[in-house]
Amino acid sequence: MPNTRELVVLKTRYLVPYRVRGDTVTILRVFHTSRRLPKRW
């Protein structure tokens, strides 16, 4: 997804894609990395 960033949560198996617009952060999803990531989110 364009204009997104990904946060890898250290010491866990979570990946958090998010978007920043101005002073707002929107968390798009929270994935556990042992699961297959979707082709598109």
VENMO-V388048 format. One record per residue. RES is the residue in three letters. SS is DSSP state (alpha for helix, beta for strand, coil for the rest). PHI is phi as a letter, one per 40 degrees, with the letter a starting at -180 (none if undefined). PSI is psi in degrees with one decimal (none if undefined). Layout:
<<RES/SS/PHI/PSI> <RES/SS/PHI/PSI>>
This chain:
<<MET/coil/none/130.5> <PRO/coil/c/152.7> <ASN/coil/g/34.5> <THR/coil/b/162.8> <ARG/beta/b/163.7> <GLU/beta/b/134.5> <LEU/beta/b/124.2> <VAL/beta/c/119.8> <VAL/beta/c/108.9> <LEU/coil/c/146.2> <LYS/coil/g/12.2> <THR/coil/b/-178.6> <ARG/coil/b/38.3> <TYR/beta/b/144.2> <LEU/beta/b/130.4> <VAL/beta/b/103.1> <PRO/beta/c/138.6> <TYR/beta/a/166.6> <ARG/beta/b/139.4> <VAL/beta/b/125.1> <ARG/beta/b/110.7> <GLY/coil/g/-122.9> <ASP/coil/b/20.3> <THR/beta/b/131.0> <VAL/beta/b/125.3> <THR/beta/b/118.7> <ILE/beta/c/122.6> <LEU/coil/c/-40.8> <ARG/coil/a/168.2> <VAL/coil/b/120.1> <PHE/beta/b/141.6> <HIS/beta/c/128.1> <THR/coil/c/-8.3> <SER/coil/c/-11.1> <ARG/coil/c/156.6> <ARG/coil/c/127.9> <LEU/coil/c/143.3> <PRO/coil/c/153.7> <LYS/coil/c/-30.3> <ARG/coil/a/141.0> <TRP/coil/b/none>>
